Amino acid sequence: MNGLRRILKAPSTFWIAALLVTWALSTWSFPLYKALDARWIIRFPSQFEIPLDVWLTALFKWLQNDADLFFFTFRDLTRFLSSLIEWPYDQVRALMADGFSSGQGSNAVPIAPPLSWIAVIFILVAMGRYARDWWLAALVGACFFYLAVFGQWDSAMVTLASVIIAVPIGVALGLGIGMLTYRSLWFDRMTRPVLDLMQTVPVFAYLVPVLVLFGFGPVAALIATLIYATPPMVRISTLALQSVPPEVVEAGQIVGCTQRQMMWRVLIPSAMPTLMVGVNQVIMLTLNMVIIASMIGAGGLGFDVLSALRRLDIGGGIEAGFAIVVMAIALDRLSQAFSKRPPSPIPPADWGFMRRHPWLISTCVVVIGTYLLGLVIPAVQTYPASLTLTTGSFWSDALEWINVNFFDTFEAIKSFFLTVLLLPVKRFFSGIPWAWGIIVMGMAAWRIGGWKLGLMAAAMTLFIAASGLWAKAMITLYLCGVSVLIAYMIGVPLGIWAGQNARVNSIVAAIMDTLQTLPSFVYLIPVVMLFRVGDFTAMIAIVLYALAPAVRYAAHGIRSIDPQMLEAGLVSGCTPRQLLWRVKLPLAAPSLLLGLNQTIMLALSMLVITALVGTRDLGQEVYIALTKADTGHGIVAGLCVAFIAIIADRILTALSKSSKTRLEAA
């Protein structure tokens, strides 16, 4: 035992020994398996596998068909929850896209049309002007005018209706849970692992039980969206309330605020700028779900992209993808502006209602005016189809030209990466025996974060092996590891450059903002058309999607360095290279590790989506479970991905804390 402790405490000896043993076992596991006819070397014995997927499938069937909860069944509960969302969604969708009518189907009698395209654009322009200035108003107006001009208006309004319903519910739920976690340490500790699972379980895994319990349709899609988009609001709400200055809290206590008054009149107004960041995150995650949710009946732009991918309609897919991007940019900038908007000055008492609320009055006038004019002039109500433009043929022709002229070049690049990097790494991970994987993961986590972290990592790794998904998990680790490595090698130098140069930072920040605004599915369209399906295509999409946090955290870490430390380095005679490697990078190490953490999280979330382009990992298992409505298998595969993410998160968090401790001690 003492020898083991000495090895664990030796910084370099442990890692070198672990790597060498892992490489040796990976190389010889398959020959040993064939020579000894011992399948258990590479696969967990089937007689000891945990049939959790069978149990979960049976549980959901029981809930769906036989479960009784006092005076009602579980199905009655799901129908009640569906009705709470379905009615407001139907009204908002009628207002934005379909119009109001009485009756259903062919017997429906129109009552009123939806808001005209002019009215919607004016409302958003007014919100942009109110939130910040005319530049933002022009940007938001131009984005939505683009949707009308390029024939994406109807689908965009269906998507916007989903956003209008999902965002307030997600914000309210997140804020409510955040308030409880702020008030109760016990509740905070109880909800933290649940939030970890909600944020790390793949999105497809949400869809399987939601589809079984709530059926196919927009309500099920909205519920899945809420599960995906609410956790960041919970975390940000808790952080925002905890960050309120103690002086503000003391002032509220001095004036005699009750607990309720303290929350709603002191804490929440003080934390409002940070809370609006959470609202922005809910909006972005909701838009990120529109394509995935279309698999279970969401409709809108997501369905257009998904159907174009299935038909290999290059132009249609890119146009619908651009429409999502344009809408995401407009809503992102608008929500950011509201988060930074200063309080409005109190108008003079002698001002009338119209003078106090000019934008509200103008919006009402435009809505009513366009409704009345639309009865006479159809072009006011609906953008004329004869004036719409399309770039579908242009994108199809452009990609066809690129494929014809650069096919050999792309294939050479693809073959190089497959031969030199992807396949060797894949062979390495695929050959790791499950027993050694559990041991080395537990020992590594113990070495970094203590015995509790080591025990947790070993238990989660054992769960993956005992679920019969060890081989798929190793493919997941291989693809995620290679993609994160490339994203980090590109992102960190860019972030360091941006952190030291204001002009470069403005350009890089704009590019990263755009990349983070793009929904994950949008990355698949061009890479599939250029590189076809396979691991290389998945790697390119993951690198593009996961690049932003590596750049942002590296730039933040460099900018956060105390100038006195840099001056001390210069005084001691450091060259620019020495200053970077011996001063800046060590001081920025905590931020760099946090960036690596977020890069891994985004890579894992994107890896599940790349199951659509032919990967053979845990993501594909989740996707197959969705297509077969196999609830248990989808949840188990999703939990395996979540456990990989949680292990990586806890290890990197422990490394970041130890790095901060060393810096403070120095």
N, C-alpha and C positions, 0 to 999 in steps of 0.2 A: 504493500500500500504506500509506503514512504517513497519507493522508487517511482511509482505512478505519479505521485504528487510532484516529485522533482521534475519529471518529464513535462507534466502539465504546466509547471511554473517556468520552465525554460522557454523563452520567447521563440527562438528559432528552431531548436531541436524538435519540439513537438510538431510544428507545421511541416518541417522537412520530412520527419519520420512518417507523419500521417499521409503526406502526398506520395511518398515512395511506396508505402504499403498499399495504398489505394490503387496506384498505378499497377503494381505487381498483381494484385488480386483481380483488377479489371482485365488485365492481359490474359491471365491464366484461368479465369472462372469458366469460360466456355470449354476449353480443352479438358479441364478437370471434370466438368459436368458430363462430357461425352465419355471420358475415360472411366469414370467411376459409376456412370449411369445414375447420377445423383441430381435429380432435377431441383431438389430443395436448395442447392447452392445458389441458383439464380432466381428461383421463385419461391415465395413463401408456401409451405405445405398446404395444399388445398383443404385437407381435413381439419386444419386449425384456423382457416380463414373465418373472419367474422361476417355472418350473413346480414349485415346491417341494412343493405339495400333491400333485401326481402322483407325485413321487419318494417322498414319505412314505407314500402309500397303497401303492405298489408294495413299499416296504420292509416294511411291516407284513404284507402278504400273503405276502411271502417268509418272514418270521419265523414266521408262523402255519402255513405249509404245507411249506416246503422247508428251513428253516435247520437245519443240523446242528452241534452243539457237541460235538466229540470223539466220545464214545460215546453221546450221546443228542441228541434234537432239542429245539428251542426249545419246542415244545408240551409235551414231557415236563417241561421246567423249569417252565413255567407251571402244569402239573398238580401238580407237587411243591409249589410255593409255595401253591397253592390248598389242598392237603391239610393243610399246616401250620396254616392258619387255619380250615379247614372243620371239622375234628374238635373243637377246643375250642369253636368257636362252636355246633356242634350240641349239645354237652353243656351249655353254659350256657343255651342257648335251651330245652332240655328241662327244666333245673332251674327256669327262671323262667316259662316259658310253656306249653310243649307237654306236658311229662311224659316219662318214660322208657318205651320200648317196645322189643320185639324184632321184627325183620322190618320190611317196608316196605309202604306203601300199604294196601290193603284187608286184607292178611295180617298187619298189625302187631298184636302182642299187648301190651296195656298191662302195664307192670311196676310203676311208681310214678308218682303224680301230681307236678306241679310244687310248688314252695313255695306254701303257702297265702297268701292276701292278708294275713292277720293276721301271719303270720311275717315277710313282707317288710317290712311297716310297722314291726313291732317291731325288726327288725334296723336299719332306718334311724333309728328313734328312738334306739336305743342308740348308734349312731354319732354322732348329733347331741349327745347328752348327754356322750359321751366326748370329743368334739372341743371342746365349749365349755360349754353350760349347758342347762337345761330349756327356755328360750325357743327355742333353735335346735331342740331335739328336738321341741317342739310344732309349730314351723313345718314341719319336714320331714315329720312324721307327718301333719299336716293336708293338705299338698300331695299326698301319695300316697293318703290317704283320699279326697280329691277325685276322683282317678282312678278309684277303685272306685265311688264313689257315682254318678258321671256316666257309667258304662258304658264307660270308656276303658281298663280294666285290662289286658285281653288284649293290645291293641296296644301299650300302654305297656311291658309286660314284654318284648315282642319288641324294642322300641327300647332298653330298658335292657340287654338281652342284648348288643346291638351295642356299646353304650357300655362294658360290662364287658370285652369283648374288645378293642375298638379303643384304649381309653385306656391300658392297661398296655403294649401293643405300641408305641403312639406315644410314650409316655414313655420306654420303654427305648431305642428307636431314637434319639429326640432326645437323651437323656442320653449315649448312646454316641458319637454324632457330635459332640456338644458337648464331650465329654472330649478327643476327637481334635483338634478345632479349638483347644482351650485349650493342648494340648501342642505343636501344630505350626502355626507361622505360615504355612507353605506350604500345608498342608491347609485352613487357614482362608480363605486367599485363593482357593483352588480351589473351595471349597464355597459361598462367598458369592454369586457370580452364579447358581449353581444354586438356592440358597434364594430369591434374588430372583425367579427365574422361577416357582418352585413357589408363592410367595405372591402373585404378580401374574397368572399365567395363570388365566383364568376357570375356575370349577369345572366347568362343562359340558365344557370342553376335556379335563379329566382323564378324563371318562366315556367319551369316544369310543375312545381306544386301549385303555383297561381293558376296555371291552365287547368289543372285537375279540379281545383276547388271553385274557381270562378268562371270556368268556361272560356270559350273563344270570343273575343270582342274588345271594344275599346276600354271597358271598365277593368277587365283583367290587365290590360296594358298599362292603365293608369296606376293600378295597385302595384305592379312590378316596378314602375317608374318611381313611385313613392318610396318603396323599400330601398331602391338604389340611391335616390337623391337626398333622403332625409338625414342620414348619419353625419355628413359634414356640417349641417346646420346645428345638430346637437353639440358637436365638439366646439364649433365656433361660438355658439351661445354660452356654453360653460366658460370658455376662455375669456370671452368678452366681459361677462359678469365678474369673473375673478380679477380682471384687470382694471376694474374701476378703482381710482385712487382712494386710499383709506380716508383722506381728508373729506372727500365727497360723502362717504358713508357716515363719517362722524357728524358732518353737518346735518344729514337727515335725521340721525338719532337725536341730536340736540334740539331740533325743532319739534320732536315728538311724533315722528312718522310711525304708523303701524307697520307691521311686516308687509302687508299688501301695498300700502303707500310707498314704502321703501323700494319695493320691487318695481312698481309701475311708474312712479314719479321721480325716482332718483336713479336707480341702477340701470334700468332699460334706456331712459333718455341719455344717460352718460355713455352707455355702451353702444349707442345706435350706429356710429360709423363702422365699428367692427361687425355688428350684426348685419349690416347691409352687405358686407363682404360675404357672409353666409348666404344671403339671398342671391347674390351673384352666382355662388357655387351651385345652389339649387337650380337656378335657371340653366346653367351650362350643362349640368348633369342630366337635367330633363331633356334638353336638346340632344345630348349624347345618346339618350335612350330611344329616340324616335324611330331609328331604323330597326333596332333590336326588338322594340315593342311591336313593330309592324308585323312580326312573325306570329303574334297572337291576336291580331285584329286591330291595331292602332290606326292604320290608314295614314293618309297624308303624305308628306314628302318622304318619310321613311319607307313606306310601301313602294313609292316610285323608284327609289334607289334599289331596294331589294329585288323588285321585279325586273329592273334593268340588268342587275347582276346575273339573275337567273337566265335571262334571254341573251346575255352577252351583248346587250345594247350599249355600246361604248358611249355614244353621244348622249343618249337619254340618261344614263347613269351619271355622267359628269354634270349635265345640266341640273338634275335634281340634287346632286351633291353640292354644287355651287349654291343652289337655293338655300340649303340648310346652312351652309357657311355664311351666306349673306345675312340670313335671319339671326344666326348666332352672334355675328359681329355687332349687328344693330342692338340686340337685347343686352349683350355684354357691355357695350359702351354706355348704354342707357342706365343699366343697373349700377355700374361703377360711378357714373356721374351723380346718381341719387345718393350713393354712399358717401360721397365727398361734398355734397351740397351743404353750404352753411345755412343756419336758420334764417328764415325770411324775416325782414324787418316788419315791425308792427305798423300797419297803415294808420294814418290819422283817423280820428274818430268821426270826422265830418265826411269821410268818403262813403259813397253809396255802395250797394252790393255789386253793381256792375263794374265799378271802378276797383273794388277790392278783388274781384275774381274775373279779370278780363279773358283769360284763357278758357275758363269753364264756360263762360257765356259764348265765346267764339266757337267752341267745339259743339255746343248744343245747336247753334245756328247752322253750322256746316252740316251736321248730321241730319237735321230736319230739312234743310234746303236741298241737300243731295237726294234725300228720299223723295221729296216732291218732284224735283226735276227728273229723277230717274223714272218716274211714271210716264213722263212725256218723251224723254231722251234716253234710250237704253244705254248709250255709251257712258252716261254719268253713273249709272248703277253698276254696270259690268264693263270692264275694259274691253274694247272692241277686238274680237279675234283676228280681224283683218290687219290690225296694227301690231300684232305680236311678232316677235323675232325668235329665231332659233339658231343655236350654234351646234346642234347635235351633229349635223353632217360635217361641220368643220372639225370637231374633235375626232369623229370617226376617221375622217380622211387623214388628219394629222397623225394619229396613232398608227394608222395603216402605213403611212409613208415612213414613219420612224421604224416600224417593224420590218418593212421591206429593205430599207437602206442600212439599218444598224442591227439587224438580226444577229449576224455573226459576232459583232462586238458585244452585244448583250449576252449571248450564249458563252462567249469566252470569259466574260466577267463572272457569270454565274458558275461556270465550270471551275474557274480558279478558286472561288470562295468555297465551293463544295469540296474540292479536292484537298485544298490546303488547310481549311479551317473547320468547316461544318462536319464533314464525315469523320475526321479523326476525333473531334470532341464528342461526336455522337457515339462512336465506338467505345470511347473511354467511359462515358456515363452509363451506356447500356450494359457494360460488363461488370459494374460494381455489384457485388453480392449484397443481398438485402441485409443480412446479419451484420456485415462490416459497415454498411451504410448507417445503420442504427447506432452502432458503437462509435464511429468516428464523428457523427453529428452530435451525439450527446457529449463526447469528450471535448469537441471544439466549443460548444456552447458553454460547458463547464469552465473551460479555460478563459473564456471571455467574460462571462457574466455570473459565474458562481454555480453552485450545485443545483439550485432551484431551476435556473434556466437550462442547465444540462439535462435535468430530469424531464422538463417539459418538452425540449427538443427531441429527446429519445422517445418519449411516449407518442408524440405526434408522428414521428418517422415510423414507429412501429405500427401505428394505425394505418398509415399508407400501405405498408407491406402487407398487413393482415387483411386489408380490403381487396387484395389481389390486383392492385394497380401499380405495383412497383415499377414495372417496365415502362408504363405510360408516364409515371412520375419522373423517371430518369430522362425521357425524351423532353418533358416539360423543362426540367432543369437545364438540359443541354441547350435548347433553343433560347430560353430566358437568359442563361449565362452568356452565350455568345452575343446576343443582341444587346444586353446591358454593357458588356465589355466594349463593343463598338460605339454605342451611344455615349458611354462615359469618356472614351478616348477622343471622341469628337467634341463632346459638350464641355468638358473641363477646360481644355485650352481656349475654346471660344469664350467661356465665362471668365477666365483669367484675363484674356485680352480685353473683353468688355469692361471688366472691373477696373482696369487701369487706363482706359481711354473713353472719355465721355462721348465722343462722336461715334465710335464703334458701338458703344453701349446702346445708343439710341437706335441704330440700325438693327443690331442683334435683338434688342428687346421687342422691336416691331415684328421681326420674323418669329420670335418665340411666342408672342401674343397670338399671331395668326395660327401657328401650329397648335397651340393649346385650345384655340377656339374651334378648330376643325373636329367634327364628330369622328369617332374612331373608324367607323365603316368607310368614311370618305378616303382614307389612306389605301384601302384595298383596291379601289377602282383603277388608278393608273398603274400600280405595280402588277396587278393581275394581267392587265392588257399588255404590259411590256415584258414580263418575265414568266407568264403563265402561272400554274399552281405549283406548290412545293415548299420546302423548307426555306429556300433562299428568298422566295417572295414574302413568306411570313417574316423572315428576319428583317427585310427592308422596311416593311410596314411597322414592325415593332420599334425599330431604331428611330424612325421618323416620329412616332407617337410618344416615345419615352425620352426624347432628346431634351425637351424644354427644362425639366427640373435640374438636370445636370448642369446646364448653362446658367440657370438662374441662381442656384445655390452657390456655384463657384464664384460668380460675379458678386453676389452678396457677401460671401466670405472675404474676398479680397477688399471690398469697399469698407468692411466693418473693422479692419485692422487699425489699431490705435496708431496715429501718425508718429507718436513719440517712439514707438518700437521701430518704425522704419528709419527714423532719424538716427536712432542708436545703431542700427545696422550700417547706415552710411558712414557714421562717424568712425565705426570700427574698421572701415576700409573694405566693406563688401562690394564686390562687383555687382552689376544688375542681375547676372545669373545667380550668384551666391545669395543675393537678397531675396530672389524668388524662391530658391530651393531650401534655404536655411532659415528664412524668416517668415515670408508670406505664406507659403504652403503649410508649414507646421501650425501657424496661428489660425489659418483658415480650415484646418483639418475637421473640426466639428461640423462646419457648414458643408464641407465636401462629403462627409459621411451621411448627413441628412439628405443631400442631393442624391447620393447613391441609393439610399433607402427609397426615396420617392421614384427614382428611375426604375427600381425593381418592381415596385407596386404597379406602376403604369405598364411595364413590360408584361407582367402577369395578367393584367386585365385585358390587354390587347392580344395576348397569346391565345386566350380563349376564343376571341372573335376570329382569329386567323384559322380556326378549325374549318372555316368555309373555304379555305384555299388549299386544303389537302394535307394538313399536318396530322400526325398520328400520336397525339399527346393526350393529356387529361382534358384539354379543351374539346377535342373531338368526342371524347366519351360523354361530356356534358351535352354537346350538340346532338349526338345520336339519341341520348335519353330524351331530349326535347322532342325530336321527330317521332319517337315511339311512345311519348307520354309515359316513360318509365320513371316515375317519381323517385323511387329509392336509389336507383343507380345514378341519376342526375345529381341528387343531393350528396351522395357519398363522393362522387368524383369532384363536385364543387368543394366539399370539405377538404379533400386532399390538396386542391389548389390553395385554399384558404390557409391550411396548416403550413404549406411551404412559405406563403407570404408572411404569416405570423412569426415563424422561426427567423426568417431574414430580417423582419422588422425589429424583433427583440434583440437579435445579435448586434445589428448595426446601431440600435439605440444604446446598448451597453457600451459599444466601442466609442460612440460619440460622448457619452458621459465620462468615460475614463479619459478620453482626450481632453475634455474640458477640465477635469480634475488635475491632470498633469500640467496644463497651461496655467491654471490658477496657482498651483504649488510652485511653478517656476517663477 
